[in-house]
Amino acid sequence: MQLNDDQRRILEDTTDPFLAKCMRWLVDWGDAMGANRLVPVANTHGLITVPGNLVWGAGQKTIESAMELLRPACRHRVRCLSTSHITFAPEEQYEEIEMPAEQVEAQKQIMAMARDAGFLMTYTCAPYLVGNVPLKGEICAWTESSAVVYANTILGARTTRHGTESAIAAALVGYVPEFGVLLDENRRATLQVDVKTELSHSTDWGALGYFTGEIAGLEVPVFTGAPQPSQDDAKQLCAALATGGGVTMAHIAGVTPEAPSLEAALGGRPPKRRATFGEREKRETYSGLQQATGDEIDTVILGCPHASLQELAELGLALKGKHIADGMTLWVNTAYAVRADARRMGYAKLITDAGGYVFCDSCPTNSMRVKANRIVTAGFKQAHYARNMIGAETIVDSVDACIDAALTGRWARA
Ligand code: F3S
């Protein structure tokens, strides 16, 4: 790989072995992926937490090994805008969930260290909801597959899928290896998906994403015939694309910034493959994640990916003056900053007065592994992971159906 003077200086700097190690990770990764060079990165989103903190009772050994990365990393300053992905739980809940003392201590230390390094501790899987909104063409290094697809597809920014080490390394050295969707030729769509059914709400967009992810593998899809999505629709589409398969970016003809038309998305060439998302495909995609042996529900999960302010407002108004069923847990995941706004505006209180739980910084299944028997959720990603991570029966349905299940304790099959 060709390195410029600054990159070579960092790589060979014996006075800063940690930064040299970061550069070595990026160079080796780039070599393995066939990159010819490193390019400046303007924006990162990484997991700045004890990875073991994502499991209750991580243990001292896990904490120490994570600190071996985070302590030296946080002795440096980030070179670009850098936000953080989810953690275990917000500080105010440490006592309530009886978080082990060593994890509490580690989490507090990381927060302070990361602040001094310039990381913005947003703790969210949807950084674009809390001010990290890269512009078209901006080179990023993001973790969190749903956010990666959103950045490429909706914002026209450019990021490959990053892991903890590579995102932190990119933030500190200011470069990423240039491969994959950082290059024009790899952003061209090859799979055309014709949408021939109504997308009535955000969860239908999730169904489209999950269906397409399953058939796309690593290909870049382009959607035709789809209506204009809202931000929340796009959030569901992108999360499901990265859950059903390994999609890094897609095009929505007329919506994706670099795809004003189908022809532009395809780069003037015919698609390699075509598929149709019609009524039958939509129905089968839902039923694939509606595998429950009964209709009684104990848990409803909304806000996967983290809920927007608009979603919290709509939910608060739908629950106003009502109360969820006895024995029901209603989780509504969001970012701390979004919850703060929803609190000030009174929407969060409408949800909590109804018995719901507006939960920030984290995720009940992915990180906290809460106990649940049968879950209804509006997010295909949440349904997919809840089933695999906590072994619960899962049902995916619209937000309206989720609210109805939360209020009645039963899922009303359509
Ligand atoms: Fe976020 Fe958890 Fe969903 S991390 S994308 S709410 S699975």
Residues whose N, C-alpha, C, O or C-beta is under 5 A from the ligand:
A	BS01	F3S	I86 C125 S146 G303 C304 P305 H306 N333 S362 C363 N366 K381 Q382
